[in-house]
Amino acid sequence: MQPEKFDAVVLGGGIFGCYAALYLAGKGARVALIEKESQLFQKASLVNQARLHGGYHYPRSIATAALSDEHKERFTREHRQFVNSSFEKYYAIDRFGSFTDAGQFERFCQYLKIPCKRIPEHPLFNYQRLEALYLTTEYSFDPVLLRNYYVNKVENSPNITVQKSTRLESTTQSAGSWVLTFREGDLQQPGPLAPIETPIVINATYAATNAVNRLFGVRDLDLTHEISEIAFLTSEQFKNKGLTVMDGPFSSIMPFGLSGFLSLSSVAYTHHKISYDNLPHFDCQVPEDPSCVPAAPGICTNCPRRPKSNAYKMLRQMQQYFSDAAQFTHWFSYFTIKSKLKTSYIDDGRPTDISVLSEKPKLICLFAGKVNSIYEIEKIV
Ligand SMILES: Cc1cc2nc3c(=O)[nH]c(=O)nc-3n(C[C@H](O)[C@H](O)[C@H](O)COP(=O)(O)OP(=O)(O)OC[C@H]3O[C@@H](n4cnc5c(N)ncnc54)[C@H](O)[C@@H]3O)c2cc1C
């Protein structure tokens, strides 16, 4: 088959791939957006804690904290209808085993000029476990509404061709362009899909970043991968509130955008399995199921071999920080692979790493640390 020509190809239909495709299409480029799964936005962009980071979360990484704060305003302004900005967001310091104490946290907030008001007493919280409690300004975005918005935008853009259930098979170079061949997303055999010729490829495949980089013959990013669970709860007493306990193996609960659910995660129990390999290798990947392999991981929530929920353990851990007045009900959990740069073990930072790994033809690798850093794309694409 003759290759079809595009100005750019974006691999990966999460929020970063969709934003990159829309940004290029807005500049007049003809873009192909390629997604392995049968729907866009099924992985990290849907299954996350939906925290619109304002910096508070990174007292050990000033760089990540400053970057979060830099993009927060623009993200909020441009996604206002998908942002919950009307809940009380508390941060607290655990009395036992925290990497940060109250004084350090206050100095850190002052340095970043982010509001944090100490709350000396509150009937919902258990001060025997909390060194200090702060009322802060932090919002949450709604991943489901964001998905609907971005899917609708890319699918209706006249400059973007969306090709789902498709994954990259091989790459070659010809006269300053990439020639890409594809296979069907879940199948072992190459599908009857036309190759594409393009001078620019953007790799926005998150957990599959290294598998895709290897098809272009460029370097790996040093990554770890964790099968992660976000538990969804409701609570009469806590419905318009969020609490994040800092700084170590603690937990966080907050409104999941505008959904009416609270999302709960815990550093100790959210992550069920860890892969220290640069590709996400897990023992639940089996040869009979080609929809999830280290080179092309699948959708964990839909997987019959997903881990047993830790929601009960997460909730028990979280309830230590509340008085008996606060009651919660767990409804369901979502699972996905969370990928991190290995360097984040030092400072718990979540930078967004955007690298140009080949100049001509161009290969740009986008590895996203957090959702509101989508605008970093504009600095380089
Ligand atoms: C548990 C968890 C909690 C988080 N909490 C927060 C938070 O509170 N706030 C925050 O800002 N960020 C959070 N994050 C980080 C944030 O979710 C990610 O940084 C962001 O969603 C990554 O977006 P993406 O588009 O790069 O990746 P994804 O949404 O994972 O999209 C990548 C896409 O690439 C596709 N793909 C893979 N391989 C191929 C291939 N070969 N060909 C074509 N397509 C392919 C995948 O199917 C997928 O659709 C969290 C992440 C996790 C996992």
The ligand as a MOL file (V3000), in Angstrom:
LIG
                    3D

  0  0  0     0  0            999 V3000
M  V30 BEGIN CTAB
M  V30 COUNTS 53 58 0 0 0
M  V30 BEGIN ATOM
M  V30 1 C -3.1960 6.6460 39.5910 0
M  V30 2 C -2.8130 7.9860 38.9950 0
M  V30 3 C -3.1030 9.1560 39.6940 0
M  V30 4 C -2.7650 10.3900 39.1170 0
M  V30 5 N -3.1720 11.5290 39.7290 0
M  V30 6 C -3.0190 12.7100 39.1000 0
M  V30 7 C -3.5950 13.8830 39.6270 0
M  V30 8 O -4.2740 13.8620 40.6630 0
M  V30 9 N -3.4050 15.0540 38.9500 0
M  V30 10 C -2.6690 15.1050 37.7980 0
M  V30 11 O -2.5270 16.1830 37.2210 0
M  V30 12 N -2.1060 13.9960 37.2670 0
M  V30 13 C -2.2890 12.8040 37.8710 0
M  V30 14 N -1.7590 11.6780 37.3290 0
M  V30 15 C -0.8990 11.7950 36.1280 0
M  V30 16 C -1.7270 12.0200 34.8650 0
M  V30 17 O -2.8830 11.2170 34.9030 0
M  V30 18 C -0.8810 11.6960 33.6350 0
M  V30 19 O 0.3020 12.4720 33.6770 0
M  V30 20 C -1.5960 12.0080 32.3190 0
M  V30 21 O -2.9330 11.5670 32.3300 0
M  V30 22 C -0.8810 11.3350 31.1890 0
M  V30 23 O -1.5890 11.6040 30.0090 0
M  V30 24 P -1.1500 10.9250 28.6560 0
M  V30 25 O -2.0610 11.4080 27.6200 0
M  V30 26 O 0.3140 11.1340 28.4590 0
M  V30 27 O -1.3030 9.3340 28.9510 0
M  V30 28 P -2.5640 8.3390 28.7930 0
M  V30 29 O -3.8210 8.9610 29.2180 0
M  V30 30 O -2.1680 7.0680 29.4520 0
M  V30 31 O -2.6550 8.1380 27.2400 0
M  V30 32 C -1.7010 7.3770 26.5210 0
M  V30 33 C -2.4490 6.7230 25.3900 0
M  V30 34 O -1.5030 6.0740 24.5120 0
M  V30 35 C -2.1240 4.8960 24.0420 0
M  V30 36 N -1.0940 4.0070 23.5010 0
M  V30 37 C -0.2280 3.2460 24.1910 0
M  V30 38 N 0.5790 2.5910 23.3370 0
M  V30 39 C 0.2150 2.9740 22.0880 0
M  V30 40 C 0.7050 2.6620 20.7910 0
M  V30 41 N 1.7240 1.8450 20.5960 0
M  V30 42 N 0.0930 3.2390 19.7150 0
M  V30 43 C -0.9630 4.0980 19.8930 0
M  V30 44 N -1.4480 4.4160 21.1250 0
M  V30 45 C -0.8600 3.8760 22.1960 0
M  V30 46 C -2.8310 4.3580 25.2580 0
M  V30 47 O -3.8030 3.3830 24.9260 0
M  V30 48 C -3.4070 5.6300 25.8630 0
M  V30 49 O -4.6970 5.9010 25.3740 0
M  V30 50 C -2.0780 10.4330 37.8700 0
M  V30 51 C -1.8000 9.2530 37.1710 0
M  V30 52 C -2.1870 8.0440 37.7160 0
M  V30 53 C -1.9730 6.8030 36.8860 0
M  V30 END ATOM
M  V30 BEGIN BOND
M  V30 1 1 1 2
M  V30 2 1 2 3
M  V30 3 2 2 52
M  V30 4 2 3 4
M  V30 5 1 4 5
M  V30 6 1 4 50
M  V30 7 2 5 6
M  V30 8 1 6 7
M  V30 9 1 6 13
M  V30 10 2 7 8
M  V30 11 1 7 9
M  V30 12 1 9 10
M  V30 13 2 10 11
M  V30 14 1 10 12
M  V30 15 2 12 13
M  V30 16 1 13 14
M  V30 17 1 14 15
M  V30 18 1 14 50
M  V30 19 1 15 16
M  V30 20 1 16 17
M  V30 21 1 16 18
M  V30 22 1 18 19
M  V30 23 1 18 20
M  V30 24 1 20 21
M  V30 25 1 20 22
M  V30 26 1 22 23
M  V30 27 1 23 24
M  V30 28 2 24 25
M  V30 29 1 24 26
M  V30 30 1 24 27
M  V30 31 1 27 28
M  V30 32 2 28 29
M  V30 33 1 28 30
M  V30 34 1 28 31
M  V30 35 1 31 32
M  V30 36 1 32 33
M  V30 37 1 33 34
M  V30 38 1 33 48
M  V30 39 1 34 35
M  V30 40 1 35 36
M  V30 41 1 35 46
M  V30 42 1 36 37
M  V30 43 1 36 45
M  V30 44 2 37 38
M  V30 45 1 38 39
M  V30 46 1 39 40
M  V30 47 2 39 45
M  V30 48 1 40 41
M  V30 49 2 40 42
M  V30 50 1 42 43
M  V30 51 2 43 44
M  V30 52 1 44 45
M  V30 53 1 46 47
M  V30 54 1 46 48
M  V30 55 1 48 49
M  V30 56 2 50 51
M  V30 57 1 51 52
M  V30 58 1 52 53
M  V30 END BOND
M  V30 END CTAB
M  END
